[in-house]
Amino acid sequence: MPESTQALPAAGAHGGDGPAVARALGLDPADLLDLSQNLNPFAADVSALVTRHLDTLGHYPDDRPATRLLAQALEVDPTRLLVTNGGSEAIALLIAEYGGQVLTEPEFALHPRGDNGPVWRSNPHSPTGRLAGPEEHADIWDEAFHALATGHWSAGRRGLVVGSLTKTFACPGLRLGYVLVEDPDDLARVHRHQPHWSTSALSLAVLPDLLESADLPKWSAQISEARENLVALLRGYDLEVTNAAAPWVLVDRPGLREALAPHGALVRDCTSFGMPGVARIAVPHPDQLARLDRALVRTLDPTVL
């Protein structure tokens, strides 16, 4: 029988709490399949890349070379680009300068909930995973998952853009994001809110290797296929699944996080989105799908004890 879930920590606001859950359940973190965080399952092993640049830890960071290289990858002028300490800092910098609002809920929790100012929208939308249609507009676009959903860095829409490289390259511990402005004059306004040496020398040094490893069209196609396999697996257990373009799906099943975790699979509870009873499940690598299947069998099949 599964271990009691009383010791299971409450769901974090943003998922990715696998290590805490593993400790609470007495599991080796490597034995817990953390599908509560949405990362590229096909990205290169970042630990192998990081070891090439450990000598940078003895130096202060200089973000200018990385900015030029990232601008080249995004096909924009570097005077329009600011490298940030993850997508969360990119969001915080724009909030500090512009504030803003969201027009509809649910929406990503870090976006501002003001009564006026620029309109924010995630694309693909978080949490539904739906891509914005051509008739939809916003002033600030959060494209954290756009590359994985479409195979392109950006939708190229008018407005300010925030991005999260740590999703694309599955390296949230490195904290790499960016702000993209239309008018270079706006960059100074945003930059003044950023602390000096915001991004680490190590993350900036790894960025060229990450960009060299990128194959956005291939990754997007792989994720799409893996997502369909995930949907088929979940629907095989008569679960109600919402499937769109992002590297995750939504499942309408109260208590799924608490039920699955003791069996070695962690999903995200969407209560923080105002969606109690809904779980968000990241698209796993094909090699991980069987692990999720085993957890689902032990959780949902009454004939399995």
Order of alpha helices (4+ residues) and beta strands (2+ residues): alpha-beta-alpha-alpha-beta-alpha-beta-beta-alpha-beta-alpha-beta-alpha-alpha-alpha-beta-beta-alpha-beta-beta-alpha
